């Protein structure tokens, strides 16, 4: 009987050691890019789309591993800062 208890105790210790070393997955890092243009959003659609395509070719997908924040001054210099 004592041998059975010793084997069960060793199994319990082994299971505790294995499960204790498991760590939670870290959340993916999402890079952030700022896009500043001196025109309005309608006039920049082709340029911003080209940037998204180039980033996608490098493995960055907006909403998954990269976030792009768009800002437009619409020709008003005081809005740039």
C-alpha positions in Angstrom: 0.0 0.0 0.0 2.8 2.4 0.8 4.4 1.8 -2.5 1.2 2.8 -4.3 1.0 6.0 -2.2 4.6 6.8 -3.1 4.0 6.3 -6.8 0.8 8.5 -6.6 2.7 11.2 -4.7 5.5 11.2 -7.3 2.9 11.5 -10.1 1.2 14.3 -8.3 4.5 16.2 -7.9 5.4 15.7 -11.6 2.0 17.0 -12.7 2.3 20.0 -10.5 5.8 20.8 -11.8 4.7 20.5 -15.4 1.6 22.6 -15.0 3.3 25.2 -12.8 5.8 26.0 -15.6 3.2 26.8 -18.2 2.8 30.5 -18.8 -0.1 32.4 -20.3 0.5 33.6 -23.9 1.4 37.3 -24.1 -0.8 39.4 -26.3 0.6 40.3 -29.7 2.2 43.6 -30.0 0.3 45.9 -32.3 2.5 48.6 -34.0 1.0 52.0 -34.5 1.6 54.3 -37.5 0.6 57.9 -37.8 -0.4 59.1 -41.3 -0.5 62.9 -41.7 -1.6 64.5 -45.0 -2.1 68.1 -45.9 -5.1 67.3 -48.1 -8.5 65.8 -47.4 -9.3 62.1 -47.0 -11.0 61.8 -50.5 -7.9 63.1 -52.3 -5.6 60.8 -50.4 -7.4 57.5 -50.9 -5.0 56.1 -53.6 -1.9 57.1 -51.7 -3.0 55.7 -48.4 -4.2 52.5 -50.2 -0.7 52.1 -51.8 0.8 52.4 -48.3 -1.5 49.7 -46.9 -0.7 47.4 -49.8 3.1 47.9 -49.3 2.7 47.2 -45.6 0.6 44.1 -46.4 3.4 42.8 -48.6 5.7 43.2 -45.6 3.4 41.1 -43.5 1.5 43.9 -41.7 -2.3 43.7 -41.8 -4.3 46.7 -40.5 -6.4 45.6 -37.6 -4.4 42.5 -36.9 -0.8 43.4 -36.2 -0.7 47.1 -37.1 -2.9 50.2 -36.5 -2.8 53.2 -38.7 -4.1 56.5 -37.4 -5.0 59.0 -40.2 -5.0 62.7 -39.7 -5.8 65.3 -42.5 -5.1 69.0 -42.3 -7.3 69.8 -45.3 -5.0 72.6 -46.4 -5.1 74.3 -43.0 -1.5 74.7 -41.7 -2.6 75.4 -38.1 -4.1 71.8 -37.9 -0.7 70.1 -38.5 0.6 70.2 -34.9 
